[in-house]
């Protein structure tokens, strides 16, 4: 989304303690911009998926993603994992 005010961002984290990834940050507008900037600053890959982010933004921080989103999120995590492998980074960090 080109307009800063319309930007939406959701950060997910997956660890083995949870059954599925959970929301660790979310926001619109300036908050979304800050989430993206923080990811870039920490070399965390970002992926743009308008349909998925519109579902994820409705979840609460700390909430595990619902089962209906597993496949879409799994595809993104697999893509990010491959990007990290190409950069020689550890996906587990």
PDB file of N, CA, C and O in Angstrom:
ATOM      1  N   UNK A   1       0.840  -1.170   0.000  1.00  0.00           N
ATOM      2  CA  UNK A   1       0.000   0.000   0.000  1.00  0.00           C
ATOM      3  C   UNK A   1       0.887   1.236   0.000  1.00  0.00           C
ATOM      4  O   UNK A   1       1.756   1.384   0.859  1.00  0.00           O
ATOM      5  N   UNK A   2       0.669   2.106  -0.949  1.00  0.00           N
ATOM      6  CA  UNK A   2       1.578   3.225  -1.151  1.00  0.00           C
ATOM      7  C   UNK A   2       1.383   4.356  -0.158  1.00  0.00           C
ATOM      8  O   UNK A   2       2.361   4.949   0.295  1.00  0.00           O
ATOM      9  N   UNK A   3       0.162   4.663   0.184  1.00  0.00           N
ATOM     10  CA  UNK A   3      -0.117   5.744   1.115  1.00  0.00           C
ATOM     11  C   UNK A   3       0.231   5.290   2.531  1.00  0.00           C
ATOM     12  O   UNK A   3      -0.276   4.278   3.014  1.00  0.00           O
ATOM     13  N   UNK A   4       1.106   6.058   3.190  1.00  0.00           N
ATOM     14  CA  UNK A   4       1.549   5.711   4.550  1.00  0.00           C
ATOM     15  C   UNK A   4       0.378   5.518   5.510  1.00  0.00           C
ATOM     16  O   UNK A   4       0.398   4.620   6.351  1.00  0.00           O
ATOM     17  N   UNK A   5      -0.648   6.371   5.379  1.00  0.00           N
ATOM     18  CA  UNK A   5      -1.787   6.303   6.290  1.00  0.00           C
ATOM     19  C   UNK A   5      -2.596   5.018   6.107  1.00  0.00           C
ATOM     20  O   UNK A   5      -3.273   4.575   7.035  1.00  0.00           O
ATOM     21  N   UNK A   6      -2.528   4.422   4.923  1.00  0.00           N
ATOM     22  CA  UNK A   6      -3.277   3.191   4.652  1.00  0.00           C
ATOM     23  C   UNK A   6      -2.468   1.936   4.937  1.00  0.00           C
ATOM     24  O   UNK A   6      -2.984   0.825   4.813  1.00  0.00           O
ATOM     25  N   UNK A   7      -1.222   2.098   5.312  1.00  0.00           N
ATOM     26  CA  UNK A   7      -0.331   0.954   5.523  1.00  0.00           C
ATOM     27  C   UNK A   7      -0.775   0.164   6.759  1.00  0.00           C
ATOM     28  O   UNK A   7      -1.161   0.735   7.779  1.00  0.00           O
ATOM     29  N   UNK A   8      -0.709  -1.152   6.635  1.00  0.00           N
ATOM     30  CA  UNK A   8      -1.036  -2.064   7.732  1.00  0.00           C
ATOM     31  C   UNK A   8       0.135  -3.030   7.880  1.00  0.00           C
ATOM     32  O   UNK A   8       0.680  -3.505   6.883  1.00  0.00           O
ATOM     33  N   UNK A   9       0.519  -3.320   9.112  1.00  0.00           N
ATOM     34  CA  UNK A   9       1.595  -4.283   9.341  1.00  0.00           C
ATOM     35  C   UNK A   9       1.253  -5.164  10.532  1.00  0.00           C
ATOM     36  O   UNK A   9       0.696  -4.705  11.530  1.00  0.00           O
ATOM     37  N   UNK A  10       1.596  -6.430  10.406  1.00  0.00           N
ATOM     38  CA  UNK A  10       1.437  -7.386  11.497  1.00  0.00           C
ATOM     39  C   UNK A  10       2.725  -8.200  11.572  1.00  0.00           C
ATOM     40  O   UNK A  10       3.191  -8.734  10.565  1.00  0.00           O
ATOM     41  N   UNK A  11       3.291  -8.290  12.760  1.00  0.00           N
ATOM     42  CA  UNK A  11       4.498  -9.087  12.972  1.00  0.00           C
ATOM     43  C   UNK A  11       4.097 -10.390  13.653  1.00  0.00           C
ATOM     44  O   UNK A  11       3.339 -10.398  14.623  1.00  0.00           O
ATOM     45  N   UNK A  12       4.620 -11.481  13.125  1.00  0.00           N
ATOM     46  CA  UNK A  12       4.342 -12.803  13.679  1.00  0.00           C
ATOM     47  C   UNK A  12       5.619 -13.419  14.215  1.00  0.00           C
ATOM     48  O   UNK A  12       6.715 -13.128  13.737  1.00  0.00           O
ATOM     49  N   UNK A  13       5.466 -14.267  15.204  1.00  0.00           N
ATOM     50  CA  UNK A  13       6.603 -15.017  15.737  1.00  0.00           C
ATOM     51  C   UNK A  13       6.172 -16.465  15.888  1.00  0.00           C
ATOM     52  O   UNK A  13       5.079 -16.762  16.370  1.00  0.00           O
ATOM     53  N   UNK A  14       7.055 -17.356  15.466  1.00  0.00           N
ATOM     54  CA  UNK A  14       6.778 -18.776  15.642  1.00  0.00           C
ATOM     55  C   UNK A  14       7.889 -19.391  16.473  1.00  0.00           C
ATOM     56  O   UNK A  14       9.071 -19.251  16.157  1.00  0.00           O
ATOM     57  N   UNK A  15       7.500 -20.067  17.528  1.00  0.00           N
ATOM     58  CA  UNK A  15       8.462 -20.848  18.299  1.00  0.00           C
ATOM     59  C   UNK A  15       7.821 -22.185  18.634  1.00  0.00           C
ATOM     60  O   UNK A  15       6.602 -22.336  18.558  1.00  0.00           O
ATOM     61  N   UNK A  16       8.625 -23.124  18.994  1.00  0.00           N
ATOM     62  CA  UNK A  16       8.156 -24.495  19.195  1.00  0.00           C
ATOM     63  C   UNK A  16       7.228 -24.647  20.393  1.00  0.00           C
ATOM     64  O   UNK A  16       6.560 -25.672  20.531  1.00  0.00           O
ATOM     65  N   UNK A  17       7.179 -23.643  21.256  1.00  0.00           N
ATOM     66  CA  UNK A  17       6.317 -23.719  22.437  1.00  0.00           C
ATOM     67  C   UNK A  17       4.848 -23.507  22.086  1.00  0.00           C
ATOM     68  O   UNK A  17       3.966 -23.928  22.834  1.00  0.00           O
ATOM     69  N   UNK A  18       4.581 -22.859  20.956  1.00  0.00           N
ATOM     70  CA  UNK A  18       3.205 -22.593  20.531  1.00  0.00           C
ATOM     71  C   UNK A  18       2.820 -23.526  19.396  1.00  0.00           C
ATOM     72  O   UNK A  18       3.668 -23.981  18.628  1.00  0.00           O
ATOM     73  N   UNK A  19       1.540 -23.798  19.307  1.00  0.00           N
ATOM     74  CA  UNK A  19       1.041 -24.670  18.253  1.00  0.00           C
ATOM     75  C   UNK A  19       1.130 -23.998  16.883  1.00  0.00           C
ATOM     76  O   UNK A  19       1.215 -24.678  15.860  1.00  0.00           O
ATOM     77  N   UNK A  20       1.111 -22.676  16.864  1.00  0.00           N
ATOM     78  CA  UNK A  20       1.134 -21.915  15.608  1.00  0.00           C
ATOM     79  C   UNK A  20       1.772 -20.554  15.873  1.00  0.00           C
ATOM     80  O   UNK A  20       1.968 -20.169  17.026  1.00  0.00           O
ATOM     81  N   UNK A  21       2.096 -19.828  14.803  1.00  0.00           N
ATOM     82  CA  UNK A  21       2.650 -18.482  14.990  1.00  0.00           C
ATOM     83  C   UNK A  21       1.669 -17.584  15.737  1.00  0.00           C
ATOM     84  O   UNK A  21       0.455 -17.772  15.668  1.00  0.00           O
ATOM     85  N   UNK A  22       2.218 -16.611  16.449  1.00  0.00           N
ATOM     86  CA  UNK A  22       1.355 -15.677  17.163  1.00  0.00           C
ATOM     87  C   UNK A  22       1.704 -14.245  16.774  1.00  0.00           C
ATOM     88  O   UNK A  22       2.807 -13.959  16.307  1.00  0.00           O
ATOM     89  N   UNK A  23       0.749 -13.364  16.975  1.00  0.00           N
ATOM     90  CA  UNK A  23       0.912 -11.944  16.673  1.00  0.00           C
ATOM     91  C   UNK A  23       1.739 -11.313  17.792  1.00  0.00           C
ATOM     92  O   UNK A  23       1.401 -11.436  18.970  1.00  0.00           O
ATOM     93  N   UNK A  24       2.832 -10.633  17.411  1.00  0.00           N
ATOM     94  CA  UNK A  24       3.653  -9.963  18.428  1.00  0.00           C
ATOM     95  C   UNK A  24       3.612  -8.445  18.288  1.00  0.00           C
ATOM     96  O   UNK A  24       4.025  -7.726  19.199  1.00  0.00           O
ATOM     97  N   UNK A  25       3.115  -7.952  17.150  1.00  0.00           N
ATOM     98  CA  UNK A  25       2.943  -6.510  16.954  1.00  0.00           C
ATOM     99  C   UNK A  25       1.977  -6.313  15.800  1.00  0.00           C
ATOM    100  O   UNK A  25       1.906  -7.136  14.887  1.00  0.00           O
ATOM    101  N   UNK A  26       1.236  -5.217  15.848  1.00  0.00           N
ATOM    102  CA  UNK A  26       0.330  -4.899  14.747  1.00  0.00           C
ATOM    103  C   UNK A  26       0.016  -3.417  14.786  1.00  0.00           C
ATOM    104  O   UNK A  26       0.089  -2.779  15.836  1.00  0.00           O
ATOM    105  N   UNK A  27      -0.333  -2.881  13.635  1.00  0.00           N
ATOM    106  CA  UNK A  27      -0.694  -1.479  13.616  1.00  0.00           C
ATOM    107  C   UNK A  27      -1.017  -0.982  12.224  1.00  0.00           C
ATOM    108  O   UNK A  27      -0.779  -1.654  11.220  1.00  0.00           O
ATOM    109  N   UNK A  28      -1.566   0.217  12.203  1.00  0.00           N
ATOM    110  CA  UNK A  28      -1.917   0.889  10.950  1.00  0.00           C
ATOM    111  C   UNK A  28      -1.219   2.238  10.913  1.00  0.00           C
ATOM    112  O   UNK A  28      -0.842   2.786  11.949  1.00  0.00           O
ATOM    113  N   UNK A  29      -1.050   2.765   9.709  1.00  0.00           N
ATOM    114  CA  UNK A  29      -0.468   4.094   9.548  1.00  0.00           C
ATOM    115  C   UNK A  29       0.947   4.188  10.075  1.00  0.00           C
ATOM    116  O   UNK A  29       1.818   3.406   9.694  1.00  0.00           O
ATOM    117  N   UNK A  30       1.173   5.163  10.966  1.00  0.00           N
ATOM    118  CA  UNK A  30       2.519   5.389  11.510  1.00  0.00           C
ATOM    119  C   UNK A  30       3.035   4.192  12.307  1.00  0.00           C
ATOM    120  O   UNK A  30       4.226   3.883  12.269  1.00  0.00           O
ATOM    121  N   UNK A  31       2.147   3.528  13.019  1.00  0.00           N
ATOM    122  CA  UNK A  31       2.571   2.351  13.792  1.00  0.00           C
ATOM    123  C   UNK A  31       3.032   1.249  12.843  1.00  0.00           C
ATOM    124  O   UNK A  31       4.042   0.593  13.100  1.00  0.00           O
ATOM    125  N   UNK A  32       2.308   1.042  11.756  1.00  0.00           N
ATOM    126  CA  UNK A  32       2.721   0.050  10.755  1.00  0.00           C
ATOM    127  C   UNK A  32       4.086   0.401  10.194  1.00  0.00           C
ATOM    128  O   UNK A  32       4.942  -0.467  10.021  1.00  0.00           O
ATOM    129  N   UNK A  33       4.278   1.670   9.913  1.00  0.00           N
ATOM    130  CA  UNK A  33       5.562   2.136   9.382  1.00  0.00           C
ATOM    131  C   UNK A  33       6.695   1.833  10.366  1.00  0.00           C
ATOM    132  O   UNK A  33       7.778   1.415   9.957  1.00  0.00           O
ATOM    133  N   UNK A  34       6.446   2.044  11.659  1.00  0.00           N
ATOM    134  CA  UNK A  34       7.467   1.773  12.677  1.00  0.00           C
ATOM    135  C   UNK A  34       7.766   0.280  12.787  1.00  0.00           C
ATOM    136  O   UNK A  34       8.918  -0.109  12.981  1.00  0.00           O
ATOM    137  N   UNK A  35       6.748  -0.550  12.664  1.00  0.00           N
ATOM    138  CA  UNK A  35       6.948  -2.003  12.705  1.00  0.00           C
ATOM    139  C   UNK A  35       7.848  -2.425  11.542  1.00  0.00           C
ATOM    140  O   UNK A  35       8.773  -3.216  11.721  1.00  0.00           O
ATOM    141  N   UNK A  36       7.573  -1.899  10.367  1.00  0.00           N
ATOM    142  CA  UNK A  36       8.364  -2.232   9.179  1.00  0.00           C
ATOM    143  C   UNK A  36       9.793  -1.723   9.324  1.00  0.00           C
ATOM    144  O   UNK A  36      10.742  -2.432   8.990  1.00  0.00           O
ATOM    145  N   UNK A  37       9.949  -0.507   9.816  1.00  0.00           N
ATOM    146  CA  UNK A  37      11.294   0.060  10.021  1.00  0.00           C
ATOM    147  C   UNK A  37      12.093  -0.766  11.026  1.00  0.00           C
ATOM    148  O   UNK A  37      13.284  -1.009  10.831  1.00  0.00           O
ATOM    149  N   UNK A  38      11.440  -1.191  12.089  1.00  0.00           N
ATOM    150  CA  UNK A  38      12.114  -2.004  13.111  1.00  0.00           C
ATOM    151  C   UNK A  38      12.554  -3.345  12.517  1.00  0.00           C
ATOM    152  O   UNK A  38      13.649  -3.827  12.805  1.00  0.00           O
ATOM    153  N   UNK A  39      11.706  -3.935  11.698  1.00  0.00           N
ATOM    154  CA  UNK A  39      12.069  -5.191  11.035  1.00  0.00           C
ATOM    155  C   UNK A  39      13.290  -4.986  10.141  1.00  0.00           C
ATOM    156  O   UNK A  39      14.231  -5.779  10.171  1.00  0.00           O
ATOM    157  N   UNK A  40      13.268  -3.927   9.354  1.00  0.00           N
ATOM    158  CA  UNK A  40      14.396  -3.646   8.459  1.00  0.00           C
ATOM    159  C   UNK A  40      15.674  -3.402   9.249  1.00  0.00           C
ATOM    160  O   UNK A  40      16.743  -3.885   8.877  1.00  0.00           O
ATOM    161  N   UNK A  41      15.559  -2.650  10.345  1.00  0.00           N
ATOM    162  CA  UNK A  41      16.718  -2.340  11.179  1.00  0.00           C
ATOM    163  C   UNK A  41      17.349  -3.611  11.753  1.00  0.00           C
ATOM    164  O   UNK A  41      18.560  -3.672  11.960  1.00  0.00           O
ATOM    165  N   UNK A  42      16.521  -4.617  12.005  1.00  0.00           N
ATOM    166  CA  UNK A  42      16.987  -5.871  12.599  1.00  0.00           C
ATOM    167  C   UNK A  42      17.157  -6.995  11.573  1.00  0.00           C
ATOM    168  O   UNK A  42      17.248  -8.169  11.929  1.00  0.00           O
ATOM    169  N   UNK A  43      17.199  -6.611  10.297  1.00  0.00           N
ATOM    170  CA  UNK A  43      17.374  -7.581   9.202  1.00  0.00           C
ATOM    171  C   UNK A  43      16.331  -8.691   9.215  1.00  0.00           C
ATOM    172  O   UNK A  43      16.641  -9.847   8.927  1.00  0.00           O
ATOM    173  N   UNK A  44      15.104  -8.335   9.548  1.00  0.00           N
ATOM    174  CA  UNK A  44      13.997  -9.288   9.526  1.00  0.00           C
ATOM    175  C   UNK A  44      13.268  -9.094   8.205  1.00  0.00           C
ATOM    176  O   UNK A  44      12.856  -7.984   7.868  1.00  0.00           O
ATOM    177  N   UNK A  45      13.115 -10.177   7.465  1.00  0.00           N
ATOM    178  CA  UNK A  45      12.437 -10.094   6.173  1.00  0.00           C
ATOM    179  C   UNK A  45      10.974  -9.718   6.358  1.00  0.00           C
ATOM    180  O   UNK A  45      10.329 -10.130   7.322  1.00  0.00           O
ATOM    181  N   UNK A  46      10.465  -8.933   5.421  1.00  0.00           N
ATOM    182  CA  UNK A  46       9.051  -8.584   5.411  1.00  0.00           C
ATOM    183  C   UNK A  46       8.439  -9.079   4.109  1.00  0.00           C
ATOM    184  O   UNK A  46       9.105  -9.147   3.076  1.00  0.00           O
ATOM    185  N   UNK A  47       7.164  -9.419   4.180  1.00  0.00           N
ATOM    186  CA  UNK A  47       6.427  -9.900   3.018  1.00  0.00           C
ATOM    187  C   UNK A  47       5.124  -9.121   2.955  1.00  0.00           C
ATOM    188  O   UNK A  47       4.465  -8.910   3.973  1.00  0.00           O
ATOM    189  N   UNK A  48       4.761  -8.698   1.759  1.00  0.00           N
ATOM    190  CA  UNK A  48       3.516  -7.955   1.589  1.00  0.00           C
ATOM    191  C   UNK A  48       2.439  -8.897   1.063  1.00  0.00           C
ATOM    192  O   UNK A  48       2.598  -9.513   0.010  1.00  0.00           O
ATOM    193  N   UNK A  49       1.332  -9.001   1.818  1.00  0.00           N
ATOM    194  CA  UNK A  49       0.197  -9.820   1.416  1.00  0.00           C
ATOM    195  C   UNK A  49      -1.052  -9.139   1.961  1.00  0.00           C
ATOM    196  O   UNK A  49      -1.422  -9.329   3.120  1.00  0.00           O
ATOM    197  N   UNK A  50      -1.692  -8.348   1.116  1.00  0.00           N
ATOM    198  CA  UNK A  50      -2.819  -7.510   1.532  1.00  0.00           C
ATOM    199  C   UNK A  50      -3.969  -8.322   2.141  1.00  0.00           C
ATOM    200  O   UNK A  50      -4.505  -7.956   3.186  1.00  0.00           O
ATOM    201  N   UNK A  51      -4.339  -9.411   1.492  1.00  0.00           N
ATOM    202  CA  UNK A  51      -5.466 -10.206   1.992  1.00  0.00           C
ATOM    203  C   UNK A  51      -5.170 -10.797   3.370  1.00  0.00           C
ATOM    204  O   UNK A  51      -6.013 -10.763   4.266  1.00  0.00           O
ATOM    205  N   UNK A  52      -3.975 -11.333   3.523  1.00  0.00           N
ATOM    206  CA  UNK A  52      -3.609 -11.953   4.794  1.00  0.00           C
ATOM    207  C   UNK A  52      -3.509 -10.925   5.915  1.00  0.00           C
ATOM    208  O   UNK A  52      -3.996 -11.166   7.019  1.00  0.00           O
ATOM    209  N   UNK A  53      -2.886  -9.788   5.646  1.00  0.00           N
ATOM    210  CA  UNK A  53      -2.722  -8.776   6.698  1.00  0.00           C
ATOM    211  C   UNK A  53      -4.085  -8.246   7.161  1.00  0.00           C
ATOM    212  O   UNK A  53      -4.243  -7.875   8.325  1.00  0.00           O
ATOM    213  N   UNK A  54      -5.055  -8.210   6.265  1.00  0.00           N
ATOM    214  CA  UNK A  54      -6.395  -7.751   6.659  1.00  0.00           C
ATOM    215  C   UNK A  54      -7.065  -8.735   7.615  1.00  0.00           C
ATOM    216  O   UNK A  54      -7.879  -8.330   8.445  1.00  0.00           O
ATOM    217  N   UNK A  55      -6.732 -10.020   7.510  1.00  0.00           N
ATOM    218  CA  UNK A  55      -7.218 -11.009   8.483  1.00  0.00           C
ATOM    219  C   UNK A  55      -6.434 -10.918   9.788  1.00  0.00           C
ATOM    220  O   UNK A  55      -7.010 -10.949  10.875  1.00  0.00           O
ATOM    221  N   UNK A  56      -5.113 -10.807   9.662  1.00  0.00           N
ATOM    222  CA  UNK A  56      -4.252 -10.815  10.851  1.00  0.00           C
ATOM    223  C   UNK A  56      -4.430  -9.583  11.728  1.00  0.00           C
ATOM    224  O   UNK A  56      -4.276  -9.674  12.946  1.00  0.00           O
ATOM    225  N   UNK A  57      -4.751  -8.435  11.140  1.00  0.00           N
ATOM    226  CA  UNK A  57      -4.868  -7.194  11.918  1.00  0.00           C
ATOM    227  C   UNK A  57      -6.009  -7.287  12.938  1.00  0.00           C
ATOM    228  O   UNK A  57      -6.020  -6.555  13.928  1.00  0.00           O
ATOM    229  N   UNK A  58      -6.959  -8.183  12.695  1.00  0.00           N
ATOM    230  CA  UNK A  58      -8.095  -8.335  13.612  1.00  0.00           C
ATOM    231  C   UNK A  58      -7.785  -9.212  14.823  1.00  0.00           C
ATOM    232  O   UNK A  58      -8.595  -9.302  15.746  1.00  0.00           O
ATOM    233  N   UNK A  59      -6.625  -9.854  14.826  1.00  0.00           N
ATOM    234  CA  UNK A  59      -6.225 -10.675  15.972  1.00  0.00           C
ATOM    235  C   UNK A  59      -5.631  -9.790  17.059  1.00  0.00           C
ATOM    236  O   UNK A  59      -5.191  -8.673  16.791  1.00  0.00           O
ATOM    237  N   UNK A  60      -5.623 -10.290  18.268  1.00  0.00           N
ATOM    238  CA  UNK A  60      -5.033  -9.568  19.394  1.00  0.00           C
ATOM    239  C   UNK A  60      -3.542  -9.881  19.486  1.00  0.00           C
ATOM    240  O   UNK A  60      -3.101 -10.953  19.073  1.00  0.00           O
ATOM    241  N   UNK A  61      -2.775  -8.947  20.025  1.00  0.00           N
ATOM    242  CA  UNK A  61      -1.358  -9.206  20.263  1.00  0.00           C
ATOM    243  C   UNK A  61      -1.251 -10.360  21.262  1.00  0.00           C
ATOM    244  O   UNK A  61      -1.925 -10.368  22.292  1.00  0.00           O
ATOM    245  N   UNK A  62      -0.400 -11.324  20.946  1.00  0.00           N
ATOM    246  CA  UNK A  62      -0.252 -12.519  21.769  1.00  0.00           C
ATOM    247  C   UNK A  62      -1.136 -13.670  21.326  1.00  0.00           C
ATOM    248  O   UNK A  62      -0.958 -14.800  21.779  1.00  0.00           O
ATOM    249  N   UNK A  63      -2.084 -13.394  20.446  1.00  0.00           N
ATOM    250  CA  UNK A  63      -3.004 -14.430  19.976  1.00  0.00           C
ATOM    251  C   UNK A  63      -2.340 -15.287  18.899  1.00  0.00           C
ATOM    252  O   UNK A  63      -1.671 -14.776  18.001  1.00  0.00           O
ATOM    253  N   UNK A  64      -2.541 -16.596  19.007  1.00  0.00           N
ATOM    254  CA  UNK A  64      -2.066 -17.541  17.996  1.00  0.00           C
ATOM    255  C   UNK A  64      -2.982 -17.420  16.782  1.00  0.00           C
ATOM    256  O   UNK A  64      -4.189 -17.230  16.924  1.00  0.00           O
ATOM    257  N   UNK A  65      -2.401 -17.532  15.588  1.00  0.00           N
ATOM    258  CA  UNK A  65      -3.226 -17.406  14.386  1.00  0.00           C
ATOM    259  C   UNK A  65      -4.242 -18.543  14.326  1.00  0.00           C
ATOM    260  O   UNK A  65      -3.955 -19.649  14.782  1.00  0.00           O
ATOM    261  N   UNK A  66      -5.427 -18.284  13.769  1.00  0.00           N
ATOM    262  CA  UNK A  66      -6.437 -19.339  13.666  1.00  0.00           C
ATOM    263  C   UNK A  66      -6.050 -20.374  12.605  1.00  0.00           C
ATOM    264  O   UNK A  66      -5.288 -20.089  11.681  1.00  0.00           O
ATOM    265  N   UNK A  67      -6.586 -21.558  12.762  1.00  0.00           N
ATOM    266  CA  UNK A  67      -6.260 -22.673  11.873  1.00  0.00           C
ATOM    267  C   UNK A  67      -6.523 -22.344  10.404  1.00  0.00           C
ATOM    268  O   UNK A  67      -5.797 -22.816   9.530  1.00  0.00           O
ATOM    269  N   UNK A  68      -7.537 -21.551  10.125  1.00  0.00           N
ATOM    270  CA  UNK A  68      -7.867 -21.229   8.731  1.00  0.00           C
ATOM    271  C   UNK A  68      -6.763 -20.437   8.032  1.00  0.00           C
ATOM    272  O   UNK A  68      -6.749 -20.361   6.804  1.00  0.00           O
ATOM    273  N   UNK A  69      -5.833 -19.843   8.795  1.00  0.00           N
ATOM    274  CA  UNK A  69      -4.735 -19.074   8.202  1.00  0.00           C
ATOM    275  C   UNK A  69      -3.413 -19.847   8.177  1.00  0.00           C
ATOM    276  O   UNK A  69      -2.404 -19.334   7.695  1.00  0.00           O
ATOM    277  N   UNK A  70      -3.418 -21.072   8.692  1.00  0.00           N
ATOM    278  CA  UNK A  70      -2.182 -21.857   8.772  1.00  0.00           C
ATOM    279  C   UNK A  70      -1.470 -21.967   7.425  1.00  0.00           C
ATOM    280  O   UNK A  70      -0.269 -21.713   7.334  1.00  0.00           O
ATOM    281  N   UNK A  71      -2.208 -22.344   6.380  1.00  0.00           N
ATOM    282  CA  UNK A  71      -1.574 -22.593   5.088  1.00  0.00           C
ATOM    283  C   UNK A  71      -0.959 -21.313   4.519  1.00  0.00           C
ATOM    284  O   UNK A  71       0.170 -21.340   4.029  1.00  0.00           O
ATOM    285  N   UNK A  72      -1.675 -20.213   4.575  1.00  0.00           N
ATOM    286  CA  UNK A  72      -1.157 -18.946   4.039  1.00  0.00           C
ATOM    287  C   UNK A  72       0.090 -18.503   4.796  1.00  0.00           C
ATOM    288  O   UNK A  72       1.064 -18.062   4.185  1.00  0.00           O
ATOM    289  N   UNK A  73       0.065 -18.618   6.114  1.00  0.00           N
ATOM    290  CA  UNK A  73       1.214 -18.215   6.927  1.00  0.00           C
ATOM    291  C   UNK A  73       2.370 -19.197   6.727  1.00  0.00           C
ATOM    292  O   UNK A  73       3.529 -18.783   6.689  1.00  0.00           O
ATOM    293  N   UNK A  74       2.073 -20.482   6.600  1.00  0.00           N
ATOM    294  CA  UNK A  74       3.126 -21.479   6.374  1.00  0.00           C
ATOM    295  C   UNK A  74       3.866 -21.203   5.068  1.00  0.00           C
ATOM    296  O   UNK A  74       5.086 -21.355   5.002  1.00  0.00           O
ATOM    297  N   UNK A  75       3.137 -20.801   4.035  1.00  0.00           N
ATOM    298  CA  UNK A  75       3.774 -20.475   2.755  1.00  0.00           C
ATOM    299  C   UNK A  75       4.724 -19.288   2.912  1.00  0.00           C
ATOM    300  O   UNK A  75       5.818 -19.288   2.346  1.00  0.00           O
ATOM    301  N   UNK A  76       4.313 -18.292   3.669  1.00  0.00           N
ATOM    302  CA  UNK A  76       5.164 -17.117   3.892  1.00  0.00           C
ATOM    303  C   UNK A  76       6.381 -17.494   4.728  1.00  0.00           C
ATOM    304  O   UNK A  76       7.497 -17.076   4.419  1.00  0.00           O
ATOM    305  N   UNK A  77       6.179 -18.278   5.780  1.00  0.00           N
ATOM    306  CA  UNK A  77       7.314 -18.691   6.612  1.00  0.00           C
ATOM    307  C   UNK A  77       8.317 -19.520   5.808  1.00  0.00           C
ATOM    308  O   UNK A  77       9.526 -19.387   5.998  1.00  0.00           O
ATOM    309  N   UNK A  78       7.819 -20.370   4.918  1.00  0.00           N
ATOM    310  CA  UNK A  78       8.715 -21.161   4.071  1.00  0.00           C
ATOM    311  C   UNK A  78       9.511 -20.247   3.143  1.00  0.00           C
ATOM    312  O   UNK A  78      10.704 -20.461   2.931  1.00  0.00           O
ATOM    313  N   UNK A  79       8.859 -19.239   2.594  1.00  0.00           N
ATOM    314  CA  UNK A  79       9.528 -18.271   1.720  1.00  0.00           C
ATOM    315  C   UNK A  79      10.604 -17.512   2.494  1.00  0.00           C
ATOM    316  O   UNK A  79      11.728 -17.359   2.015  1.00  0.00           O
ATOM    317  N   UNK A  80      10.261 -17.044   3.678  1.00  0.00           N
ATOM    318  CA  UNK A  80      11.218 -16.303   4.509  1.00  0.00           C
ATOM    319  C   UNK A  80      12.375 -17.211   4.923  1.00  0.00           C
ATOM    320  O   UNK A  80      13.526 -16.777   4.950  1.00  0.00           O
ATOM    321  N   UNK A  81      12.076 -18.452   5.240  1.00  0.00           N
ATOM    322  CA  UNK A  81      13.119 -19.416   5.596  1.00  0.00           C
ATOM    323  C   UNK A  81      14.125 -19.558   4.449  1.00  0.00           C
ATOM    324  O   UNK A  81      15.335 -19.580   4.676  1.00  0.00           O
ATOM    325  N   UNK A  82      13.620 -19.653   3.230  1.00  0.00           N
ATOM    326  CA  UNK A  82      14.503 -19.762   2.059  1.00  0.00           C
ATOM    327  C   UNK A  82      15.340 -18.499   1.886  1.00  0.00           C
ATOM    328  O   UNK A  82      16.525 -18.584   1.565  1.00  0.00           O
ATOM    329  N   UNK A  83      14.739 -17.329   2.094  1.00  0.00           N
ATOM    330  CA  UNK A  83      15.500 -16.075   2.017  1.00  0.00           C
ATOM    331  C   UNK A  83      16.615 -16.067   3.051  1.00  0.00           C
ATOM    332  O   UNK A  83      17.745 -15.683   2.751  1.00  0.00           O
ATOM    333  N   UNK A  84      16.294 -16.491   4.270  1.00  0.00           N
ATOM    334  CA  UNK A  84      17.297 -16.532   5.338  1.00  0.00           C
ATOM    335  C   UNK A  84      18.417 -17.516   5.000  1.00  0.00           C
ATOM    336  O   UNK A  84      19.589 -17.236   5.250  1.00  0.00           O
ATOM    337  N   UNK A  85      18.056 -18.663   4.435  1.00  0.00           N
ATOM    338  CA  UNK A  85      19.066 -19.652   4.048  1.00  0.00           C
ATOM    339  C   UNK A  85      20.021 -19.075   3.007  1.00  0.00           C
ATOM    340  O   UNK A  85      21.231 -19.291   3.075  1.00  0.00           O
ATOM    341  N   UNK A  86      19.471 -18.346   2.053  1.00  0.00           N
ATOM    342  CA  UNK A  86      20.308 -17.742   1.009  1.00  0.00           C
ATOM    343  C   UNK A  86      21.246 -16.695   1.592  1.00  0.00           C
ATOM    344  O   UNK A  86      22.358 -16.504   1.100  1.00  0.00           O
ATOM    345  N   UNK A  87      20.794 -16.023   2.639  1.00  0.00           N
ATOM    346  CA  UNK A  87      21.634 -15.017   3.296  1.00  0.00           C
ATOM    347  C   UNK A  87      22.563 -15.654   4.325  1.00  0.00           C
ATOM    348  O   UNK A  87      23.411 -14.976   4.904  1.00  0.00           O
ATOM    349  N   UNK A  88      22.402 -16.955   4.550  1.00  0.00           N
ATOM    350  CA  UNK A  88      23.248 -17.653   5.513  1.00  0.00           C
ATOM    351  C   UNK A  88      22.859 -17.391   6.949  1.00  0.00           C
ATOM    352  O   UNK A  88      23.695 -17.495   7.847  1.00  0.00           O
ATOM    353  N   UNK A  89      21.590 -17.050   7.182  1.00  0.00           N
ATOM    354  CA  UNK A  89      21.136 -16.758   8.538  1.00  0.00           C
ATOM    355  C   UNK A  89      20.417 -17.953   9.121  1.00  0.00           C
ATOM    356  O   UNK A  89      19.940 -18.828   8.399  1.00  0.00           O
ATOM    357  N   UNK A  90      20.349 -17.977  10.440  1.00  0.00           N
ATOM    358  CA  UNK A  90      19.691 -19.044  11.176  1.00  0.00           C
ATOM    359  C   UNK A  90      18.229 -18.683  11.377  1.00  0.00           C
ATOM    360  O   UNK A  90      17.925 -17.651  11.976  1.00  0.00           O
ATOM    361  N   UNK A  91      17.318 -19.517  10.886  1.00  0.00           N
ATOM    362  CA  UNK A  91      15.880 -19.269  10.992  1.00  0.00           C
ATOM    363  C   UNK A  91      15.392 -19.317  12.435  1.00  0.00           C
ATOM    364  O   UNK A  91      14.368 -18.716  12.758  1.00  0.00           O
ATOM    365  N   UNK A  92      16.092 -20.003  13.284  1.00  0.00           N
ATOM    366  CA  UNK A  92      15.657 -20.226  14.662  1.00  0.00           C
ATOM    367  C   UNK A  92      15.853 -19.030  15.579  1.00  0.00           C
ATOM    368  O   UNK A  92      15.422 -19.086  16.731  1.00  0.00           O
ATOM    369  N   UNK A  93      16.491 -17.932  15.120  1.00  0.00           N
ATOM    370  CA  UNK A  93      16.810 -16.844  16.050  1.00  0.00           C
ATOM    371  C   UNK A  93      15.623 -16.142  16.622  1.00  0.00           C
ATOM    372  O   UNK A  93      15.778 -15.213  17.413  1.00  0.00           O
TER     373      UNK A  93
END
